[in-house]
């Protein structure tokens, strides 16, 4: 199988009638990194939510890593999400927990053995360059460092697919470029990555494939 993400004629209409996605068909190849762009309200976050099973499509078919998401029951959603890493613009960190504990959380929820948790959390922190910060609290870190903690937490489960929704939205250009270089390194290890962003200058500088949405329609894939 060459596709890790496949949308087939997907429609998403929210209660009240708002049409967020209109007959979208696209794919992401296994091991590929691509940018998802478009104006605010174009449907980027909705598309990400469908992949993460935060939302369900109104019509059409979404297949992720060979799994038709229509066949994933509500009870199976947590297990499915273990293979999809989610990164957010506002980091979503727990400020009363250490960096180590924030990154460990997905493994703790899974019931992973303590020894495995320690090994995998430290490997993830090493990947993002924060191994020496494991005992610190997120509030003491810079915005770029907090985003790196979020990335470490997203990859600690070794997901097949990484989704990043505006991951550099709160960062200055230098830190944004730094985070993007980190995504490039993760992609070079074989992780498939889709990044939603408004930062067109950054997208053009990196020259990866660009998927463009406009008012819920696919303009470029």
C-alpha positions as MATLAB code, in Angstrom:
seq = 'XXXXXXXXXXXXXXXXXXXXXXXXXXXXXXXXXXXXXXXXXXXXXXXXXXXXXXXXXXXXXXXXXXXXXXXXXXXXXXXXXXXXXXXXXXXXXXXXXXXXXXXXXXXXXXXXXXXXXXXXXXXXXXXXXXXXXXXXXXXXXXXXXXXXXXXXXXXXXXXXXXXXXXXXXXXXXXXXXXXXXXXXXXXXXXXXXXXXXXXXXXXXXXXXXXXXXXXXXXXXX';
ca = [
       0.000    0.000    0.000;
       1.413    3.389   -1.000;
      -1.208    5.710    0.536;
      -1.429    6.425    4.233;
      -4.251    8.992    3.814;
      -7.044    8.678    1.244;
     -10.123   10.922    1.039;
     -12.774    9.845   -1.474;
     -15.442   12.448   -2.281;
     -15.632   13.597    1.337;
     -18.315   16.056    2.434;
     -18.501   17.562    5.924;
     -21.501   19.680    6.878;
     -21.828   20.890   10.458;
     -25.134   21.206   12.355;
     -26.764   24.440   11.253;
     -25.806   23.863    7.635;
     -22.200   25.133    7.445;
     -20.411   23.266    4.638;
     -16.781   22.789    5.720;
     -15.610   20.320    3.049;
     -17.263   19.744   -0.319;
     -16.454   16.553   -2.269;
     -12.777   16.458   -1.351;
     -10.660   13.656   -2.795;
      -6.938   13.570   -2.002;
      -4.188   11.261   -0.823;
      -0.918   11.379    1.103;
       1.696    8.785    0.229;
       3.356    6.720    2.913;
       6.500    8.545    4.056;
       5.451   11.826    2.425;
       5.400   15.289    4.013;
       2.929   17.839    2.674;
       1.563   21.253    3.621;
      -2.177   21.930    3.865;
      -2.876   25.601    3.137;
      -5.798   27.934    2.570;
      -7.499   30.967    4.095;
      -8.977   30.915    7.592;
     -12.159   28.838    7.367;
     -11.053   27.002    4.227;
     -11.505   23.601    5.886;
      -7.963   22.771    7.007;
      -8.787   22.050   10.643;
     -11.893   20.092    9.659;
      -9.832   17.877    7.371;
      -7.367   17.254   10.224;
     -10.229   16.483   12.626;
     -11.620   13.884   10.226;
      -8.240   12.124   10.107;
      -7.970   12.270   13.902;
     -11.539   10.974   14.314;
     -12.457   14.099   16.246;
     -15.182   14.552   13.611;
     -16.914   12.175   11.183;
     -17.695   12.945    7.524;
     -21.251   13.663    6.410;
     -20.605   11.690    3.225;
     -17.656   10.062    1.509;
     -14.885    7.757    2.631;
     -11.756    8.387    4.709;
      -9.134    5.610    4.788;
      -6.074    5.965    7.041;
      -3.262    3.425    6.858;
      -5.635    0.904    5.292;
      -8.395    1.430    7.863;
     -11.784    2.715    6.677;
     -12.638    5.127    9.490;
     -16.354    4.413    9.070;
     -15.600    1.002   10.582;
     -13.893    2.410   13.681;
     -16.375    2.400   16.555;
     -16.402    5.008   19.308;
     -14.798    2.502   21.680;
     -11.984    1.868   19.186;
     -11.120    5.567   18.702;
      -8.510    5.795   21.521;
      -6.639    2.802   20.120;
      -6.776    4.272   16.601;
      -5.372    7.604   17.821;
      -2.308    5.871   19.234;
      -1.072    5.585   15.639;
      -1.814    9.212   14.705;
       0.228   11.956   16.375;
      -1.533   15.307   16.879;
       0.301   18.631   17.328;
      -1.564   21.851   18.148;
      -0.854   25.562   17.792;
      -1.446   26.237   21.515;
       0.687   23.230   22.602;
      -2.025   21.760   24.956;
       0.524   21.015   27.677;
      -0.247   20.325   31.335;
       1.526   23.064   33.269;
       1.344   21.229   36.617;
       3.347   18.307   35.161;
       7.005   18.138   34.209;
       8.198   17.937   30.624;
       8.839   14.209   31.162;
       5.312   13.620   32.480;
       3.718   15.577   29.609;
       5.506   13.451   27.027;
       4.813   10.238   28.966;
       1.051   10.820   29.153;
       0.046    8.886   25.985;
       2.109    5.895   27.153;
       0.649    6.030   30.664;
      -2.863    6.032   29.181;
      -1.879    2.997   27.117;
      -0.711    1.151   30.228;
       2.877    0.859   28.999;
       5.428   -0.648   31.388;
       7.342    1.943   33.446;
      10.729    0.916   32.052;
       9.450    1.254   28.480;
       7.923    4.653   29.274;
      11.237    5.994   30.591;
      13.180    4.729   27.583;
      10.707    6.000   24.984;
      10.113    9.384   26.590;
      13.849   10.067   26.783;
      14.284    8.974   23.164;
      11.493   11.358   22.085;
      12.964   14.233   24.092;
      16.385   13.548   22.630;
      14.869   13.699   19.135;
      13.546   17.218   19.772;
      16.669   18.363   21.640;
      15.105   18.648   25.102;
      16.532   15.680   26.992;
      18.211   17.980   29.513;
      14.831   19.663   30.216;
      12.902   16.570   31.318;
      12.508   17.686   34.952;
      11.472   21.253   34.113;
       7.885   22.526   34.008;
       6.484   23.843   30.700;
       5.879   27.329   32.124;
       9.671   27.797   32.416;
      10.225   27.049   28.706;
      10.114   29.321   25.658;
       7.318   29.032   23.109;
       9.565   27.103   20.734;
      10.590   24.707   23.498;
       6.964   24.170   24.507;
       6.118   23.292   20.914;
       9.001   20.820   20.906;
       7.514   19.176   24.007;
       4.217   18.888   22.110;
       6.031   17.272   19.191;
       7.828   14.831   21.512;
       4.475   13.860   23.043;
       3.013   13.337   19.563;
       5.843   11.050   18.410;
       6.398    9.055   21.625;
       3.840    6.467   20.437;
       5.810    6.116   17.176;
       2.814    7.043   15.009;
       2.585    6.192   11.313;
       1.133    9.641   10.669;
       1.823   13.030   12.245;
      -0.732   15.860   11.948;
       0.310   19.412   12.860;
      -2.366   22.130   12.915;
      -0.702   25.572   12.680;
       2.327   24.377   14.701;
       4.258   27.625   14.163;
       1.324   30.033   14.536;
       2.580   31.413   17.856;
       6.290   31.460   16.965;
       8.577   34.027   15.363;
      10.119   33.278   11.925;
      13.404   31.941   13.318;
      11.688   29.529   15.722;
       9.197   28.553   13.003;
      12.053   27.576   10.687;
      13.627   25.593   13.535;
      10.400   23.634   14.114;
      10.079   22.948   10.395;
      13.632   21.579   10.274;
      12.604   19.222   13.073;
       9.610   18.026   11.016;
      11.949   17.436    8.089;
      14.200   15.237   10.239;
      11.186   13.270   11.500;
       9.998   12.795    7.927;
      13.433   11.522    6.920;
      12.994    8.695    9.457;
       9.886    7.537    7.564;
       7.067    9.337    9.408;
       4.286   10.638    7.158;
       3.485   14.261    8.022;
       0.682   16.685    7.125;
       1.100   20.286    8.311;
      -1.714   22.846    8.168;
      -0.337   26.381    8.031;
      -1.022   29.973    6.964;
       2.703   30.682    6.613;
       3.033   30.701    2.839;
       6.597   32.082    2.939;
       7.665   29.083    5.001;
       5.846   26.668    2.687;
       7.462   28.136   -0.406;
      10.903   28.094    1.197;
      10.645   24.377    1.988;
       9.259   23.289   -1.388;
       7.260   20.301   -0.228;
       3.975   19.342   -1.854;
       1.174   21.811   -1.181;
      -2.503   20.872   -0.767;
      -4.739   23.956   -1.081;
      -8.310   24.319    0.207;
     -10.650   27.198   -0.665;
     -14.060   27.427    1.043;
     -14.118   23.661    1.512;
     -13.120   22.865   -2.083;
      -9.817   21.272   -3.066;
      -8.009   23.801   -5.268;
      -4.642   22.060   -5.534;
      -3.389   18.622   -4.523;
];
